[in-house]
């Protein structure tokens, strides 16, 4: 069984692989993410993952922090037990699901 790829932004859990800013066309660097976390503007990845898991159980395969309309959101992809990929968009400050797609 192939191990899923995990691309995540999470200063709180020590993962610092950055993929974000796709909507605005610029990437968030590690220092900016750390500042946002310390200022309380975004939740730690552990909290976001826990929130996503309550909405959609499964295996986390990808997570991105994106800048959108002056705010931030996490895009989280989860592989369900039936093989369906669920893409959740969560408010980075609250963990609330804003939008959801299924493939």
N, C-alpha and C positions, 0 to 999 in steps of 0.2 A: 504494500500500500504506500503510495506516495504521500509524503508529508505536505500539508497545505502551506502555501506561501503566506507569510504574515508581513504585511507592510503597514506599519502603525506609527502614529505619532503619540508618544506617551512618555513625558518626562517622569511622571509618577511611577511608572513601572519599568523605567530604564530603557525603553525602546526609543531610539532616536532616528529611525529611518523616515525621512520626510517625503511625502508625496502630497502636495496640496497646492492651493491657489490656482487650480486649473480654470476656474470660471473667470477669475480676474486676470489671468495670464501671468501671474507672478507666483513664485514659490515662497512659502514661509520658511525661514531658516530656524535653526535650533534655538538661537537666542531669542527670537521673537516668540516662539512657542513657549519657551520657559517664562518669558515676561508675562505673556497672556495667562499662563497657569498661575503664576505667583500673584497676579493682580486679581485673580478670581474670575477672569473673563471667559475662561473655558474650563470644563471639567477634566479631571485626569482620565486617561484612557481606561483605567480599571472600572471607573464608574460608568463610563459610556458603554463598555462591553457588557457590564451587568444589566444596564437598562435595555440594551439591544436584545440580550438573551431572554429577558422577561417577555418581550414582544414576540420574538422569534427564536425558539430553541434551535440549536445546531452548532456547527463548527465555524468559528470566525475564520474567514479566508483573506479578508483585506479590510483595511480601514484607512481613511484619508481625512485630513483636516482641510477644509476649503473655506476660502474667504468669499462671502456672497452678500451683496447689498449692504456693505458696511458692517456685517456681522460674520459669524463663523458657524460652520456646521460640519459635523462628522458624517461621512458617507461610509457605511459599514455593510460589507457583504457577508452573508451567512449561508452556509451550505446546510440545508435541512436533511434529515435522515432519508427522505424520499428522493434525494438528488436535486431538488429544486434550489436554485440560488435566489436568495432574497436580498434586495438592496434597500437598506433603511437610511433615511436622512434624518439625523438628529440634531436638534439645536445644541450647539457646543457649550452653551452656558447652563442649560437646564437638563439636557438629556432627553427632552421630549421629542417624540417622533413627529416630524413635520410631514414626511412623505414616505411612501413605501411602494416598491416595485417587485415583481416576481418574474423570474425567467424559467 
